[in-house]
Amino acid sequence: MFNKLIGKFQRFYAFDELLKLLILRDIKLKYRRSYLGYLWSILNPLLLMLVLVLVFSNLFRFKIPNFPLYLISGQVIFHFMVEATNMSVGSIRGNSALIKKTYVPKYIFTISKVGSSLVNLIFSLSALILVMLFTQATFSWNLLFFPVIILQVFMFALGISLFLAAATVFFRDIQYLWTVVISMWTYLTPIFYPVSIIPEQYQTVYKLNPMYWYIEQFRDIVLYAKFPSANAILIGFSISILAVCLGAFYFNKKQDEFILYI
C-alpha cells in the first residue's frame, strides 16, 4: 500500500508541467476579452464590499469594529472555496475529450481548478491590503500565519472538489444542486454579520460549519492582530484533512468508471 501511494505521488510530479499549463489556461480564460483583466480580482471584492457595507451599515447596524475589513476578510476566504468548488464540479466532464484520447491522471484536472482559484485568491489579497491601509488596521507579525490558514482552506476545498467532480460524472444534477447549497452556505456563514446575533443555544450547532473556523482564524490575524487559538487551528486542520482524505478516497474509487459515463 505504501509503495502504491509513492507511485501516485511520482505520477503526479511527472505531470507537474501539465498542471501549470492547465492553471494558466483557466486564469487566461477567466479574463479573456476583459479590458481590466486581472484588476477584476481586486475590483470585484472591493465593489462587493462597498455595496454590502452600505446595506448592512444602514439597515442592520451591526456593532462590529472596522466593519469593511470584517466583511472583506470573510468574503475573500469564502469566495475562494466557492470559486474552487464551482469550477471543479465539471472538471472531469469538461475534459472528457482529453481523458478519452490519452492517459492523464484524472485528478489533475480538478487540482488545476482549485489551483487557479488559489491564484485568484492571491490577487484578491491586494484588495484586502488596500482596505487595511484605508481603515488604518494594525499590521502585525501574526499575518505571517496566513499561509497556514490558506493551506487549511485549500485542502478543504480540494477535498470537496474531488468529491463533486467524481460524483457529477454519474449524477449530472449535482452541479445545479451545488449552487443551491452554496447559496444556503453563504447565509449560514458569518461573512456580513457577527456570530453574537445567533442565539446561544444554536451556536454549538452553528460552529459545525467548517468555513467558520477558517474565517475566524483569518480575522484573528487580519482584523484583531492576534494569533488564532490552538483550538481553532486544530479543528481547522482536522476538518481539512478529513475532507481531502474522503474526497480523494471517493475519487480514486470511482475514477476507473469515468470513461463509461463521460
N, C-alpha and C positions, 0 to 999 in steps of 0.2 A: 504493500500500500504506500509506503514511504517513497519507494522508487517511482511509483506511478505519479505521485504528487510532484516529485522532482522533474519528471518528464513533462508534466503540464507546464511548469514554470519555464523550462527550457524552450518549449514550443512557443510560449508567449513572447519570450525575448527574441526569438527568431523572426517574429513578425512585428517588431517594435517600429520599424520604418513605415510599415503599412498603417499602424496605429496613428503615427504622427500625421501621415497624409490624410487619413480619414478625419482627424480632428481639424486640420487646416481646411479641408473641404467643407465641413459643417460650418465653420466660422465664416468662410468666404461666402457660402450660400446664404447665410443669415443676413449679411449686409450687402448682398449683391444689388446693384441698381439703387443704392441708397446714397443720397448726397452727403449726409452727415456720417455715414459709415459707422466706425467704431465709437464715435461720440454718443451714439444712441445708448450704449452701455452705461454712460454717465448720465445722460439727459433723462432716460426713462425712469430710473429710481428717483431722481430729483423731482421730476414733474409729478410723479405719482405721490411722492411725499408731500409736496406743496398742496396738492388737492386734498389729501387726507388730513393734513394739519389744519387747513381752513375749515373743513367739515367738522372734524371732531373737536377742535378747539372752541368752535362756536356753538355747536349743538349739544355735545355731551359734557364738555368742560372737565375732562379728567384732570385730576391734580397730579400731574407727572412732571417732575423737573426735566427741563430740556426735552420737551415732547418731540421736536423734529428729529433729534438724534435717537430717542427711544424708538420712534417709528421706523426710521430708515435702517437701524441696526437689526431689527427683527425682520424687516422687509427683504434685505439682501440675502440673509441666510435662508429664509423660507422660499424665496423666489428661485434660489439655486436648486433646491430639492424639487420644486415644481417643474422647472425647465428641464432638469436632468431626466426625470421620470416621464414627462410628456414626450420628450424626444426619443426616449428609449422604448416606449411602448411598441412602436412599429419598426424597431431597428432590424429585426430579423426578416420580417416580411418585406421591408423596403429594400433589402439587399439580396432578395431571393435569386436574381439572375446570376450574381457573382457566386453565391453559395452553390448553385447547381452546376456551374461551369468548372470550378477549381476547388482544391482543398484550402480552406482558410478556417482557422479557429473561429467558430461562430460567435463566441462571447466577445470577440474583439470589436464587433460592430456595436454592441451595447456599451462596452467600456469607452469607445470613442465618443459616444453621445454624452456620457457623463463627463468625460474629459473636456469636451468642447464647452460644456456648461460651466465647468470649473474655470476655464479661461475667461468666459464672460463674467463670472463672479469676480475674478481678479480685476477686470476692467472696471466693474461697478464700484469697487472699493474707492476709486477716485472720488466718486460722489459722496461716499461716507466721510472721507477725509475733508472734503470741502465743507460739509455740514459741521464737522468737528471744529474746523478753523473758524467758521462763521459764528458758531454758538460759543466759542471760546471754551471748548471742552478740554479736560486735562489729558495730556499725552503722557502716559506712564510706561514704565518698563513692563507692566503686565500685558501690554499689547503684543509682546513677543510670543505670548501663548497662543496667538491667533492661528498659526499653522496646525496646532494640535486640535483645536476646535474644528477647523476645516477638514482635517483628516477624519474626525468622527462623522461629520455630516456627509463627507464623500463616501465613506464606507456604507453608511445607512442608505444613501440614495442609490448606490451601486447595487446593494442587496435587493432593494425594491425593484430597481430597473431590470435586473436579471430575471426576477420572478415574472414581472409584467411582460417582458419581451418574449419569454418562453410560453407563457400562458396565452398570449394574444395569437400565437400561431394556431392554436387549437380552438380558441374562443374569441372570435373577432370583435364581439361586443364589448370586450374589456376596455378597448381604447375609448369608448364612449362612456362607459361606467366610471372610468378613472377620472374623467373631467368632473363628474358629479361628486366623487369622493374628494377631489382636490378643493372644490368649492366649499364643501362642508368642513373640511380640514382647516381651511383658511380662517373660518369664523370660530373654530374651536381652539385656535392658537392665539396667544396674547401678542398680536402684532401691533394693533392700534388701540388696545385697552389694557388696563392693569389687571393682574391676577386677583388683586384685592377685591374686585367687584363680584367675584364668584363667591357664592355662599360657602361658608366654611365646611359644611357637611359634604360638599361636592368637590372640594379642592383636591382631595386624595385621588379621586377618580379622574379628575381633570389632569393631574400630573402624570397619568398614564400615556399622555400624548408625547411621543419621542421628541418632537420638534421643540417642545417646551424647554427641555434640558439643554439643547444646543443654543437656543436663542438666549436663555438665561446666562449661560457661560459667556456668550459673546457680549451681552450687555454689561456683564460684570467688568470686563476689561476695557470696553469702549466708553460706556456711559458712567460707570461708578468708579473706574480706575482702581479696581481691586482684583485680586486673584480669585478665580472661581473656587467654590467649595470642593473639597475632596469627594463629597457625596455626589455632586452634580457630575464631576469628571468620571467617577466610577460608573454611575448609571449610564452616562452618555456612551462610554466605550462599550459597556455590556450590551446595550441595545444595538450599537453599530456592528459589533462582532457577530451577534446573533442574527441580525438582518442579512449580512453578507454571507454568512455560512448557510443559512436557509435558502437564500436566493441562488447561491452557487450550486447547492445540492439539487434543487429542483431543475435548474437549467441543465446541469450535467446529466441528470436522469432522463430528460426529455429531448436533448439535442439530436440524438440519432433518429428521432421520429420527425424532425422538422422537414426533411426532404419530401416526405409523403403529403405534407399539407401546404407548403408554400407555393 
